[in-house]
Amino acid sequence: MQVTETLNDGLKRAYTITVTAAELDAKVQEKLIEAQPEIEMKGFRKGKVPLAILRKRFGQRLLGDAMQDAIDGAMKAHFEATGDRPALQPEVRMVGGETWTEGNDVVVEMTYEALPAIPDLDASQIVLERLVVTPDETAVNEALANLAENAKSFDDRPEGEAAQSGDQVTIDFAGSIDGTPFEGGAASDYPLVLGSGAFIPGFEEQLVGAKAGDEVQVKVSFPETYGAAHLAGKDAVFACTVKSVKAPAAAAIDDALAQKYGADDLEALKGQIRDRLVAEYAGAARAVLKRALLDRLDEMVKFDLPGALVAAEAGQIAHQLWHEEHPDHHGHDHPSIEPTDEHRKLAERRVRLGLLLAEVGRKAEITVTDAEMTQAVLQAARQYPGQERQFFEFVQKNGQMQQQLRAPIFEDKVVDHIVASAQVTEKPVDKDALQQAIEALDEM
């Protein structure tokens, strides 16, 4: 077997692999000998069928297997000898294609882009700033007020009193388009808080001023982007009967409220709120710190990038952004989407950082544990209430899904590993400054 280099340009590599006819024949013979003890054939005892007969019966089938084994073995030996790691699956093409005949040498061409050599990272030279926010009484009281708002009740307004924004009206309604009722357009005893935005624009406003017992014709237009295509952009009329009008009654901020949320008393609830705010602020500050680290790494570390990886990433970015701009188009029957220079620039950053973090993690022997994967699957399964078991089974059988769940865990562990060696100073700020920093991330 012979491997000959035909291209070595930057990260691009090409080789011809020659498997001689004699090597291929020996491989077939090896497979026949390996299988012989288990083969039964009429007229022969098990394991005693002559190799010549087995070759005549199975030789053609084994020839393809032997050819694939020989090529795979040559590729494996090549990568072990050179230390090359292909960025994507190598392209392998048989020279001569269908014109190859048994008894001839097999010659294939293998092309790929090698992963670049990643320079060592000196994390101690990285200077970062961690924002620190301490929950104050104002923040705790705001959270308490929100809990009280969520715990509010509704009491009947005096008879004849009109509904106001913020009130809860209980209604029966039946919708129609051009006088024809449509599916899903009717309900009875529906509690609707006016001003909540629960219904389509213009609906709730027309019930402000209504009284218990009133019949109201609500005229609205479904948005052009409405989820149900048969209703999008259509004018509709809803015949509504107002059955009750209730005014909101705020919940008192006291021990009873605390017990409603599972705390022993108000002070215990405040302590829980502080702990939650500490965790929320720390999570937000970590996101800001991580972005700063990635920006710094992108500036510090430069190396050649595999063009195929960049092109694939740019295509994915362009495709994803197109669907975000066209949320109603769920399929893939759309025009060809060509990546722009901006897409390619972002792709280069992602590929560079992805390769760098992967290499840092490899050298530091960072892994994702089974317990961490289980926790990730549990968290993802919550998106499918009632179908958790099916989701677990899907993940177990789907390697790509496992990688999607594993990748962010691995990345975060590598980020933490780098931050642990960096020069990190803490900067106390208020929650508004932290919020501005988070909003700035979305604008980048």
C-alpha positions, 0 to 999 in steps of 0.5 A: 500500500502506498500513500503519495502526497499530491497537494500541500498548500496552507491547510489543503491536503491531497493524497493518492492511496494505492492498494495493490491487487495482491494486498486486496486479494490477501485481505479477501483471503483473510476475511474468508479465513476469519468467517470459515469456522462459522459457515455451514453449507450443504455437503460440508460440516460446519467450518469445513467448507473449502476456501476455494468454494467460499471465495467463489460463493462470497468473494465478490461480496467480500471484495467490496468490504476488503477494499473499504477496510484497506482504504480506511486502514490507510487513511487511519495510518496516514492521520496517525503518522502525520498528526493531521486532523481533518476539519471535515470528513475527507473527500475520497474518490476512486480513480477510474470510478466504475471502470475499475476491474477486479485484479487491478490495483485500487487507486483513490484520491483523498482531499481534505483541509487539516485543522490548523496548529493552535498557538498556546494561550497564556491566559495570565495575560488576559485582563477582565472585569467582573461586574458585581451587583449587590441586591438593595432594598429597592430591588427586593421591594420591587420583586415583592411588589411583582409577587403581590401583583401576581397574587392579586385577586378580583372583586365584583364591581358594584352593579352598573359600574363600567369596566376599566383597563386592568379589570377582569371581565368574564365574557362569552364570545363568538367570532365570525368573518363575513357573517360565517363563524370560524373554528376556534373563534368562540368560548364561554365564561372566558376571564379576560384582563383588559389591557393584558394584551392576551387578545389580538390588538383592538379587542380588549380596548373595545370592552373598556366601559362595558357593564355586566349584562352588556352585549358588545360587537367587537370589530377587529382585524387579524394581523397579517402575521397571525399564526393561523394563515386562514385568519391572517389579515381578515376583518372579524366581528366578535359578539360578546356578552359581558357576564361580570366585571371585577376590579383588581384587589392588590395582595397585601405584602405580609406573612400571608403573601410569603406563605402563599409562595412557600416561605415561613414569613415575610422576612424569609421571603425577602431572604429568598428574593435576595438569593434569587437576585444574587443568582440572577445578577451573577448570571448576567455578569457572567454573560458580560464577562464571557463576551469580554473574554471571547472578544479578547481571545479573538484579538489575541489569537490568530491562525489560518482557518479551514475555508470549508468550515468558514463557508459552512458556518457562514451558510448556517448564519445566513440561513438562520438570520433569513428565517428570523427575518421571515418567521412565518416561513417554516420550511426550506422551500425558499430562494437560495440564501447567499452569505454576505461579507458580514456573515463570513466575518462572523463565521470566521470569528465563530470558527476561530473561537470554536477551534481555540476553545476546543484546543484549550479544552483538549489540552486541559482534559476538560470533559462533560460528565454523565451527570452534567449531560443528564442535567442538560437533558432534564432541562431541555425535556421541560420544553416538552411537558408530557413527552419527557420520556419520548424526548429522552429516548430521542436524545439517546438515539440521536448523536447530533442532539447529544452534541448540541446539548454537550457543546455549550456545557463544554464551552462554559467549562473551558471559559471558566478554566481560562477565567481562573487563570486570567487577571480578573478584577471586580467592579461594583455597579448598580443593577441599571449599569448591569442591565445596560451591559446586557443590552449592549451584548444584544447590539453587538 
